């Protein structure tokens, strides 16, 4: 059975999830980290978001990650984020996110969410440049949030909808692949196993 490689990358803040800068504002792009022109991004991250970005030269793998309902026989590929928000979440705010909230482009699917301390996050955080805005009079909190869809800027809009503005957003995992202990700007090549193909719903 032929196998494919997949690259797990810890995308820094301010880097666009594309190889060419179409905005003419001199943003950093992936071309400063990768030279293989056959790679494609499987699920973008906004420039202002950090963390796990998956790149692959396998179209089936890309499709299974980015369009799971069709490519993966309906299996849902969760995406988990570490979300720093302004304020202390109430049980009602957390329950709203769990049930799904109504945004301009429709109601979100139910999410999994947990309010944690920074010490309870699954990784040690790095310093962000530039640092987040802080207001001494307003506390902040961390959430671990898993969603099963990909609306534009969804996590930020979800937390803002319930009154918890997002300060920092780090993607931790996608479709079973985790950021692990990769440092900012580092990448790792993963050779997919038979089990991982099956997890993605790909039969080879």
C-alpha positions in Angstrom: 0.0 0.0 0.0 1.5 3.4 -1.0 2.0 5.8 1.9 2.0 9.5 2.2 3.7 12.0 4.4 2.1 14.7 6.3 3.7 17.7 7.9 2.7 19.0 11.3 3.7 22.7 11.7 3.5 25.0 14.7 2.4 28.2 12.9 3.6 31.4 14.5 1.4 34.4 15.1 1.3 36.7 12.1 2.1 34.1 9.5 -0.5 33.5 6.7 -1.6 30.0 5.9 -0.6 30.3 2.3 2.6 30.4 0.2 2.0 33.7 -1.6 1.1 37.1 -0.2 -2.0 38.3 -2.1 -2.6 41.3 0.1 0.4 43.3 -0.8 1.2 44.2 2.8 4.3 42.1 3.3 2.9 39.5 5.6 5.0 36.5 6.4 3.9 33.4 4.4 4.6 29.7 4.5 7.2 30.2 1.7 9.6 31.3 4.4 9.3 27.9 6.1 8.7 25.4 3.2 10.2 25.1 -0.3 8.2 22.1 -1.5 5.7 23.5 -3.9 3.6 20.3 -3.9 2.4 20.9 -0.4 -1.1 22.1 0.3 -2.6 23.4 3.5 -5.3 21.1 5.1 -7.4 23.6 7.0 -6.1 27.2 7.3 -5.5 29.3 10.3 -6.0 33.0 10.4 -2.7 35.1 10.5 -3.6 36.1 14.1 -4.1 32.5 15.2 -1.3 30.2 16.2 -0.5 26.5 16.5 -1.2 23.3 14.5 -1.2 23.6 10.7 -1.2 20.5 8.6 0.4 20.4 5.1 0.3 17.5 2.7 0.9 16.6 -0.9 -1.8 14.0 -0.8 -5.2 15.3 -2.2 -7.2 12.5 -0.5 -5.7 13.3 2.9 -6.3 17.0 2.4 -9.9 16.4 1.5 -10.5 14.0 4.4 -9.3 16.6 6.8 -10.9 19.7 5.3 -14.2 18.2 4.1 -14.9 15.2 6.4 -18.7 14.8 5.8 -18.2 13.8 2.2 -14.7 12.5 2.1 -14.9 10.6 5.3 -18.2 8.8 5.2 -19.7 11.3 7.7 -17.1 10.8 10.4 -16.5 14.1 12.2 -12.9 15.3 12.4 -12.7 17.4 15.6 -10.4 20.5 15.9 -9.3 21.4 19.4 -8.2 24.9 20.3 -6.7 26.4 23.4 -8.6 29.7 23.8 -7.6 32.6 26.1 -10.6 34.8 26.7 -11.4 38.0 28.5 -13.4 37.4 31.6 -14.4 34.4 33.8 -16.9 32.1 32.0 -20.1 31.3 33.8 -21.8 27.9 33.6 -24.5 29.4 31.3 -21.9 30.8 28.9 -20.2 27.4 28.7 -23.5 25.6 28.2 -24.4 28.0 25.4 -21.2 27.0 23.6 -21.8 23.3 24.2 -25.3 23.5 22.7 -24.3 25.7 19.8 -24.8 29.4 19.2 -26.5 31.2 16.3 -24.1 33.2 14.2 -24.8 35.2 11.0 -24.1 32.1 8.9 -26.1 29.7 10.9 -26.1 27.8 14.2 -22.9 26.1 15.2 -22.8 22.4 16.0 -22.6 21.4 19.7 -19.0 21.9 20.9 -17.0 20.3 23.7 -15.6 22.8 26.1 -13.7 22.9 29.4 -12.7 25.8 31.6 -9.1 25.2 32.7 -6.2 27.0 34.4 -3.1 27.6 32.4 -1.3 24.9 34.3 -3.9 22.4 33.0 -3.3 23.1 29.4 -1.8 20.1 27.4 1.4 22.0 26.6 3.7 24.7 27.9 2.9 28.0 26.2 5.4 30.1 24.4 5.6 33.9 24.6 3.6 35.5 21.8 5.0 38.4 19.8 3.3 40.8 20.0 1.9 40.0 23.4 -1.9 39.9 24.0 -3.6 43.1 25.2 -4.2 43.0 28.9 -6.5 45.1 31.1 -5.6 45.0 34.8 -9.2 45.4 35.8 -10.4 42.5 33.7 -9.3 38.9 34.4 -8.7 36.3 31.7 -9.4 32.6 31.4 -8.4 29.6 29.3 -10.8 27.2 27.6 -10.2 24.0 25.7 -12.7 24.0 22.9 -13.4 21.3 20.3 -15.5 22.0 17.3 -16.6 19.8 14.4 -17.0 22.2 11.6 -15.1 25.1 10.0 -17.0 28.3 9.7 -14.9 31.5 9.1 -13.3 32.7 12.3 -15.7 30.4 14.1 -14.1 30.1 17.5 -13.6 33.8 17.9 -17.1 34.5 16.9 -18.5 31.8 19.2 -16.8 33.1 22.3 -17.6 36.7 21.5 -21.2 35.8 21.0 -21.5 34.6 24.6 -19.6 37.6 26.0 -16.1 36.2 26.1 -13.8 38.1 23.7 -10.9 36.0 22.4 -7.5 37.2 23.3 -5.4 34.4 22.0 -6.2 31.3 19.9 -4.0 28.3 19.5 -5.0 25.2 17.6 -3.9 22.1 19.4 -5.2 19.2 17.3 -6.9 18.4 14.1 -8.4 15.0 13.1 -6.3 13.1 15.7 -3.0 14.9 14.9 -1.6 17.0 17.8 0.9 19.8 18.1 2.8 18.0 20.8 5.9 19.7 22.0 6.8 21.4 18.7 8.4 24.8 19.2 7.0 27.9 17.4 8.1 27.7 13.7 9.1 24.1 13.9 7.7 21.3 11.8 7.7 17.5 11.8 7.1 15.0 9.0 4.7 12.1 9.8 4.5 9.0 7.8 0.8 7.9 7.9 0.1 4.5 9.2 -2.8 2.2 8.1 -4.6 3.1 11.3 -4.3 6.8 10.6 -5.7 6.3 7.0 -8.6 4.4 8.5 -9.1 7.2 11.1 -9.4 9.7 8.1 -11.8 7.3 6.3 -9.3 6.6 3.5 -9.1 3.0 2.2 -5.9 2.0 0.5 
